[in-house]
Amino acid sequence: MNHPRILHSLPGRTRIQVFSSDSQRKIEATYRSFPGVYSAQYSSATKSVLIHHESDIQACQLTQLVHDIRVETNVRTAQMNKDLLISASAFFIDILFPVPSLTGWKCLFRPGSIASLFASRTLFKNGTQQLLKTRRPNADTLSMTAISASILKGSPRSALVILVMSTLSEMITELTAKKTRNYVRDMMNLDVSSVLRVNPDGSEQKVSLEEITEGDHIAVFEGEKIPADGYVMKGMASIDQSAITGEYFPVEVGSKQRVFAGTIIKTGNLMVEVEEVGDQTAVSRIVQMIEEAQEKKAPIQSYADQLSEQLVPVSFLLAVMTYVLTKSWSRVLNMLVIDYVCGIKLSTATAISASIGKAASNGALIKGGEYLEKLSKIDTAILDKTGTITKGKPIVRSIIPYDGFTELEVLKHAASAEEHSTHPIAEAIVAYASERKITLPVHDHERITQVVGQGVKAWVDNKEVLVGNKTFLTNEKVASNGLSLMDKIDKTNNSVYVAIEHQLAGVVVIEDSIREGMKRTINQLRRNGIDEIVMITGDKQNVAEDVYRELQLDAYHSEILPHQKAEFVKHYKSAGNTVMMVGDGINDAPALAYADVGVTMGGKRTDIAVEASDLVINSDDPIMLADVIQQSKRAMDTIQQNFTITIAVNSAAILLGALGLITPTIGAAIHNAATIGVVLNSTRLLLDKERTKWRQPSASSTIYLVDSA
């Protein structure tokens, strides 16, 4: 990214010109990561980004921050490598070629002292600035004091131990965060420089990936990566989608089914109609969401930072008390070289980053450490029935005509009215008509009225057609005697009523089967500490009760209107519960937003539901939900372990140091070894290759992801 240029600026609103090879979403994510920035929207036409921010932020700060953040990342990595090499070399030289003991200012000219001061120059700068600016010491101030005291006492070896081991622990933390990013970025590595575009005349033309646009047809063969999102136009294939859904088993796809960039054809060949390319593909959006998630701290991470800073003055106080009681500079130095700061801060940040990366590699996108922590505390789960508990692919079981209408008339009028609806039941009715090759009558596109949660009113062949639930038809003044009669026909399934010219024409009986593995998921959620599992649905009581009994849920609420879902979430939260809401539709969005953690999962979820959620699960396998919660609990357990280890080991070392039983060099080694140990303990969350034993692949997995920004 070249240095940005300010085009226009007002308090709270700035437009900056940015010429960059980065994707639109990456540019936006960079600006949104800054504290005080509310939104950032990039325009490819003007090559500029419009930023809304707090009024006290200056435009020049935004441009400088972008420049600094890119330079700082590369410079910091190179600097850490160099400082580690210098410190380690000086340490071994000091051991192999010891210099006669020097104290006071003379010791500054020892090779170890010079190396220590050079390698810690940034630390001295930050520590001094913090002390002058806030009048409060921080971790850098403490380390700076410890290094200075070690050198002045004539023990630069202690300073070198501090530098070598603290730099090493920081590098492990950086590498874990980098590995997390690379886990996700590897999915974007298409390794495709050219593609075969299929021309309208059927001929194939080899072109570069950059030349492919929406609507193009491309040929993809066995063993190749699919270079773009799209729909299968011809062919059958078995596709490895593990990079996106986290499932090992290939998925069979055929005509009209969706495929995604970055997935690999294991067997078969396909002709695909391109829908999205480049940074618009699902896998690109996944990367942006994960990169943004790493910027959001969990409460426990903020607590670790605050606790660490609060313990710094304690170390100084212990040093003063030790000197007053013992008059031993060696023991005082022990109080300075041993602290709790590094172990607590670095291990917590590493655990959060590693867990988000591990979840991403398994096909789950956690939008920040805050939600990772909340997931570990969930005690109540509210599950929307359609599309979450059930497959979200309802089918027409039967059609029951009424009062002289035929089955064909009922189906034709219902399918025509619902032809352009995206509601799963509407799609089931239209698909049922399509399977029977029924020609649908013409409907008036401008005279269609959707009533959310109830039904649709349309004009078909110049006749008013109502398709919906009993409440909808009653409100539209359809004769109630017919509705009551039809309602008794089948109480165990969902019934969609159809009226033509305000006369009941019949009922379409719908069924939607429970997802495979849902019962196993419910059991696993209970094992993970979720005490109350509740189902909410717009279906009538009889249907809801059957599902409730089959899955042995704790409660259910039926015939719920969309706006009432959020009220149920608020009700459970007001009782002191930590609530997770799982849904996938537009009408679930308010409830998802009100929940402590909103979750969308599977291939049927809507854009607005994804935006309102805090966790996005790409797989249609419901066991992934329990998997992510288990991962969050492992993360929090690991953080607590690290707290205990850090405090126990360093407290023991402080006691030994105060008693004079260990030298400052050994004290520094113990302290930093503990820090490295807890950081490595956190990295296990990312590196653990063992998959959850109870996971089983779903029959099929699809994914549809939108930007959450």
Secondary structure, DSSP 8 states (H G I E B T S, - for coil): ----EEEEEETTEEEEE---SS-HHHHHHHHHTSTTEEEEEEETTTTEEEEEE-TTS-HHHHHHHHHHHHHHHHHHHHHHHHHHHHHHHHHHHHHHS------GGGGGGSHHHHHHHHHTHHHHHHHHHHHHHHSS--HHHHHHHHHHHHHHTT-HHHHHHHHHHHHHHHHHHHHHHHHHHHHHHGGG----SEEEEE-TTS-EEEEEGGG--TT-EEEE-TT-B--SEEEEEEEEEEEE-HHHH---S-EEE-TT-EE-TT-EEEEEEEEEEEEE-GGGSHHHHHHHHHHHHTTS--HHHHHHHHHHHHHHHHHHHHHHHHHHHH--HHHHHHHHH--SHHHHHHHHHHHHHHHHHHHHHTTEEE--HHHHHHHHT--EEEEEIIIIIB-S--EEEEEEE-TT--HHHHHHHHHHHTTT--SHHHHHHHHHHHHTT-----B-TTS-EEETTTEEEEEETTEEEEEE-HHHHHHTT--HHHHHHHHTT-TTSEEEEEEETTEEEEEEEEE--B-TTHHHHHHHHHHTT--EEEEE-SS-HHHHHHHHHHHT-SEEE-S--HHHHHHHHHHHHHTT--EEEE--SGGGHHHHHHSSEEEEESTT--HHHHHH-SEEE--S-THHHHHHHHHHHHHHHHHHHHHHHHHHHHHHHHHHHHTT-S-HHHHHHHHHHHHHHHHHHHHHHHH-----TT----S----------
